[in-house]
Amino acid sequence: MTITLGRLLGDAFAIARREADIVLRVAGVLLFLPAFALQLLVPGPPPLPAARDQAALSGWIDAVGLWAQSNAIWYIVVDAIGLLGVATIILLLVDPGRPDVRGALARGLRLLPRWALASVLAGIPVGLGLWLFILPGLYMQARLVAAGPVLFAEQPVSATGALGRSWRMTGKGAFGLFSAVTTLMLASWLVTNPLYVADTYLRAPEHANPFIIALVDALIAAAQAAYEVALALVAIVAWRRLSRQGI
């Protein structure tokens, strides 16, 4: 059966509706709350200066270096917790043993170094593609998206083995997966971009309103968590469909 955008998103939505209770509990604790705390409490990196002269860029680089010394660790911690959250959700849905949340969380912790390595390795071509022309990065993400289900359901497999297996599997349904990944990325951007603009505006001293800032930051964190869950569910759907076809 051909993998299409409609089938991928339809099946992902069906899983989300059927497993809503467990997915929301895990995503709420491991994806939403850490991202919300980070957004609310940790300052973001300094924005690019309006001027593009050497002095302005040099000052910006120095400011980014100082910011990283104080805050980068918190971004790394939240990313690691988020990876654990995605791993737990995938394990709950693809592990043949159907573990409970505690069992999936424990197994996710054991496999977290391998999962983190796979994510970092996948992030290199994806990030380069997004930086260059955007669409190549989305294509790379589509081809490597099944690495998570492969890593957690087809043990034993290494991080590079999971990425290679994902690349081979997704060749047949590349266009459908590319369409799904692009749709999710675009939807996430359309939701979060105005929220980030509002957050920046509200943090100016003359507009500061702690309650509204917290509300906007909660919406940003919720949108980020929804994107991560949706991408994981699309990966699961693709892996299941392609595995059944003997790929």
NUBAVEX-504581 format. One record per residue (C-alpha): residue number from 1; residue in one letter; y, x, z. Coordinates in nm, 3 decimals. Layout:
<nodes>
NODE   num   residuo         Y         X         Z
NODE   NUM         A         Y         X         Z
...
</nodes>
This chain:
<nodes>
NODE   num   residuo         Y         X         Z
NODE     1         M     0.000     0.000     0.000
NODE     2         T     0.341     0.136    -0.104
NODE     3         I     0.577     0.232     0.176
NODE     4         T     0.906     0.051     0.122
NODE     5         L     1.225     0.013     0.320
NODE     6         G     1.151    -0.351     0.397
NODE     7         R     0.797    -0.283     0.519
NODE     8         L     0.902     0.009     0.735
NODE     9         L     1.187    -0.173     0.904
NODE    10         G     0.993    -0.499     0.927
NODE    11         D     0.694    -0.334     1.094
NODE    12         A     0.920    -0.130     1.322
NODE    13         F     1.101    -0.448     1.430
NODE    14         A     0.767    -0.620     1.492
NODE    15         I     0.656    -0.335     1.718
NODE    16         A     0.989    -0.339     1.901
NODE    17         R     0.960    -0.712     1.963
NODE    18         R     0.595    -0.695     2.070
NODE    19         E     0.640    -0.392     2.297
NODE    20         A     0.998    -0.469     2.402
NODE    21         D     0.935    -0.460     2.776
NODE    22         I     0.780    -0.115     2.789
NODE    23         V     1.004     0.035     2.521
NODE    24         L     1.321    -0.088     2.691
NODE    25         R     1.210     0.042     3.031
NODE    26         V     1.136     0.391     2.901
NODE    27         A     1.439     0.405     2.671
NODE    28         G     1.668     0.275     2.943
NODE    29         V     1.572     0.544     3.192
NODE    30         L     1.512     0.844     2.966
NODE    31         L     1.742     0.780     2.671
NODE    32         F     2.028     0.551     2.775
NODE    33         L     2.107     0.663     3.132
NODE    34         P     2.121     1.041     3.066
NODE    35         A     2.330     0.989     2.752
NODE    36         F     2.563     0.753     2.939
NODE    37         A     2.610     1.001     3.224
NODE    38         L     2.677     1.282     2.977
NODE    39         Q     2.926     1.077     2.778
NODE    40         L     3.105     0.956     3.088
NODE    41         L     3.110     1.268     3.305
NODE    42         V     3.088     1.575     3.082
NODE    43         P     3.377     1.661     2.848
NODE    44         G     3.293     1.702     2.483
NODE    45         P     3.364     2.020     2.287
NODE    46         P     3.725     2.087     2.187
NODE    47         P     3.818     1.917     1.857
NODE    48         L     3.910     2.122     1.553
NODE    49         P     4.281     2.208     1.549
NODE    50         A     4.507     2.027     1.305
NODE    51         A     4.630     2.361     1.175
NODE    52         R     4.377     2.573     0.984
NODE    53         D     4.549     2.911     1.018
NODE    54         Q     4.364     3.208     1.165
NODE    55         A     4.541     3.196     1.500
NODE    56         A     4.460     2.828     1.554
NODE    57         L     4.096     2.872     1.454
NODE    58         S     4.062     3.180     1.674
NODE    59         G     4.201     2.987     1.969
NODE    60         W     3.963     2.700     1.897
NODE    61         I     3.663     2.935     1.888
NODE    62         D     3.766     3.081     2.224
NODE    63         A     3.804     2.729     2.367
NODE    64         V     3.459     2.631     2.240
NODE    65         G     3.312     2.943     2.401
NODE    66         L     3.467     2.855     2.737
NODE    67         W     3.349     2.495     2.702
NODE    68         A     2.994     2.607     2.626
NODE    69         Q     2.982     2.831     2.933
NODE    70         S     3.064     2.535     3.156
NODE    71         N     2.903     2.237     2.986
NODE    72         A     2.642     2.330     2.724
NODE    73         I     2.363     2.332     2.983
NODE    74         W     2.415     1.962     3.049
NODE    75         Y     2.375     1.882     2.680
NODE    76         I     2.052     2.082     2.673
NODE    77         V     1.920     1.899     2.980
NODE    78         V     2.003     1.557     2.835
NODE    79         D     1.845     1.653     2.502
NODE    80         A     1.528     1.762     2.682
NODE    81         I     1.512     1.434     2.876
NODE    82         G     1.569     1.245     2.552
NODE    83         L     1.283     1.432     2.384
NODE    84         L     1.062     1.339     2.677
NODE    85         G     1.168     0.976     2.639
NODE    86         V     1.082     0.968     2.269
NODE    87         A     0.753     1.145     2.339
NODE    88         T     0.664     0.888     2.605
NODE    89         I     0.738     0.596     2.373
NODE    90         I     0.532     0.747     2.091
NODE    91         L     0.242     0.822     2.325
NODE    92         L     0.245     0.468     2.462
NODE    93         L     0.214     0.333     2.109
NODE    94         V    -0.016     0.579     1.931
NODE    95         D    -0.238     0.740     2.194
NODE    96         P    -0.593     0.603     2.140
NODE    97         G    -0.641     0.595     2.517
NODE    98         R    -0.348     0.352     2.557
NODE    99         P    -0.208     0.524     2.869
NODE   100         D     0.026     0.352     3.112
NODE   101         V     0.383     0.477     3.150
NODE   102         R     0.288     0.731     3.417
NODE   103         G     0.006     0.872     3.205
NODE   104         A     0.221     0.887     2.892
NODE   105         L     0.501     1.054     3.086
NODE   106         A     0.263     1.315     3.230
NODE   107         R     0.115     1.392     2.888
NODE   108         G     0.461     1.402     2.737
NODE   109         L     0.564     1.662     2.994
NODE   110         R     0.262     1.876     2.908
NODE   111         L     0.339     1.858     2.537
NODE   112         L     0.717     1.882     2.575
NODE   113         P     0.744     2.255     2.486
NODE   114         R     0.548     2.197     2.165
NODE   115         W     0.748     1.882     2.085
NODE   116         A     1.077     2.061     2.155
NODE   117         L     0.975     2.348     1.926
NODE   118         A     0.883     2.104     1.649
NODE   119         S     1.218     1.927     1.691
NODE   120         V     1.413     2.254     1.678
NODE   121         L     1.223     2.373     1.370
NODE   122         A     1.276     2.039     1.197
NODE   123         G     1.642     2.042     1.296
NODE   124         I     1.712     2.362     1.102
NODE   125         P     1.657     2.227     0.747
NODE   126         V     1.781     1.881     0.847
NODE   127         G     2.100     2.023     0.995
NODE   128         L     2.164     2.252     0.698
NODE   129         G     2.107     1.965     0.457
NODE   130         L     2.341     1.735     0.647
NODE   131         W     2.606     2.006     0.663
NODE   132         L     2.587     2.083     0.291
NODE   133         F     2.554     1.747     0.115
NODE   134         I     2.425     1.496     0.378
NODE   135         L     2.159     1.340     0.152
NODE   136         P     1.935     1.652     0.140
NODE   137         G     1.939     1.654     0.519
NODE   138         L     1.835     1.289     0.533
NODE   139         Y     1.556     1.360     0.284
NODE   140         M     1.429     1.647     0.497
NODE   141         Q     1.438     1.423     0.803
NODE   142         A     1.240     1.158     0.617
NODE   143         R     0.972     1.408     0.518
NODE   144         L     0.940     1.550     0.871
NODE   145         V     0.979     1.227     1.069
NODE   146         A     0.604     1.174     1.116
NODE   147         A     0.566     1.502     1.307
NODE   148         G     0.596     1.318     1.640
NODE   149         P     0.305     1.076     1.590
NODE   150         V     0.099     1.357     1.438
NODE   151         L     0.165     1.585     1.734
NODE   152         F     0.079     1.322     1.994
NODE   153         A    -0.205     1.137     1.824
NODE   154         E    -0.388     1.406     1.626
NODE   155         Q    -0.448     1.663     1.898
NODE   156         P    -0.494     1.952     1.894
NODE   157         V    -0.214     2.045     1.655
NODE   158         S     0.065     2.301     1.679
NODE   159         A     0.434     2.235     1.627
NODE   160         T     0.428     2.393     1.281
NODE   161         G     0.101     2.217     1.204
NODE   162         A     0.257     1.880     1.289
NODE   163         L     0.554     1.950     1.063
NODE   164         G     0.329     2.060     0.779
NODE   165         R     0.107     1.756     0.820
NODE   166         S     0.414     1.529     0.818
NODE   167         W     0.541     1.692     0.499
NODE   168         R     0.208     1.641     0.324
NODE   169         M     0.168     1.284     0.449
NODE   170         T     0.512     1.161     0.355
NODE   171         G     0.511     1.284    -0.002
NODE   172         K     0.371     0.952    -0.125
NODE   173         G     0.620     0.733     0.062
NODE   174         A     0.917     0.969     0.050
NODE   175         F     1.161     0.726    -0.112
NODE   176         G     1.086     0.444     0.130
NODE   177         L     1.117     0.676     0.427
NODE   178         F     1.436     0.828     0.289
NODE   179         S     1.580     0.478     0.252
NODE   180         A     1.482     0.386     0.609
NODE   181         V     1.621     0.705     0.761
NODE   182         T     1.944     0.667     0.563
NODE   183         T     1.979     0.303     0.669
NODE   184         L     1.934     0.390     1.036
NODE   185         M     2.175     0.683     1.017
NODE   186         L     2.438     0.473     0.840
NODE   187         A     2.400     0.187     1.088
NODE   188         S     2.431     0.428     1.380
NODE   189         W     2.742     0.588     1.230
NODE   190         L     2.907     0.252     1.161
NODE   191         V     2.855     0.151     1.524
NODE   192         T     2.935     0.477     1.702
NODE   193         N     3.222     0.611     1.493
NODE   194         P     3.479     0.347     1.600
NODE   195         L     3.351     0.377     1.956
NODE   196         Y     3.414     0.753     1.956
NODE   197         V     3.763     0.691     1.819
NODE   198         A     3.825     0.437     2.096
NODE   199         D     3.687     0.677     2.358
NODE   200         T     3.924     0.952     2.246
NODE   201         Y     4.217     0.710     2.248
NODE   202         L     4.135     0.574     2.593
NODE   203         R     4.105     0.920     2.747
NODE   204         A     4.467     1.001     2.668
NODE   205         P     4.669     0.994     2.994
NODE   206         E     4.896     0.715     2.874
NODE   207         H     4.599     0.490     2.784
NODE   208         A     4.352     0.582     3.059
NODE   209         N     4.147     0.290     3.189
NODE   210         P     3.831     0.398     3.375
NODE   211         F     3.659     0.060     3.341
NODE   212         I     3.714     0.034     2.965
NODE   213         I     3.616     0.399     2.918
NODE   214         A     3.289     0.337     3.105
NODE   215         L     3.222     0.030     2.891
NODE   216         V     3.284     0.218     2.566
NODE   217         D     3.070     0.511     2.682
NODE   218         A     2.789     0.271     2.774
NODE   219         L     2.803     0.122     2.424
NODE   220         I     2.791     0.470     2.270
NODE   221         A     2.488     0.564     2.481
NODE   222         A     2.316     0.235     2.398
NODE   223         A     2.374     0.288     2.026
NODE   224         Q     2.237     0.642     2.047
NODE   225         A     1.930     0.523     2.237
NODE   226         A     1.873     0.241     1.987
NODE   227         Y     1.887     0.488     1.700
NODE   228         E     1.635     0.723     1.865
NODE   229         V     1.396     0.435     1.937
NODE   230         A     1.431     0.292     1.586
NODE   231         L     1.363     0.632     1.428
NODE   232         A     1.056     0.680     1.648
NODE   233         L     0.923     0.336     1.554
NODE   234         V     0.976     0.404     1.182
NODE   235         A     0.787     0.732     1.227
NODE   236         I     0.500     0.548     1.395
NODE   237         V     0.485     0.284     1.120
NODE   238         A     0.484     0.550     0.847
NODE   239         W     0.215     0.754     1.022
NODE   240         R    -0.008     0.450     1.072
NODE   241         R     0.024     0.331     0.713
NODE   242         L    -0.033     0.673     0.561
NODE   243         S    -0.323     0.754     0.795
NODE   244         R    -0.497     0.431     0.694
NODE   245         Q    -0.468     0.540     0.332
NODE   246         G    -0.655     0.859     0.417
NODE   247         I    -0.357     1.085     0.362
</nodes>
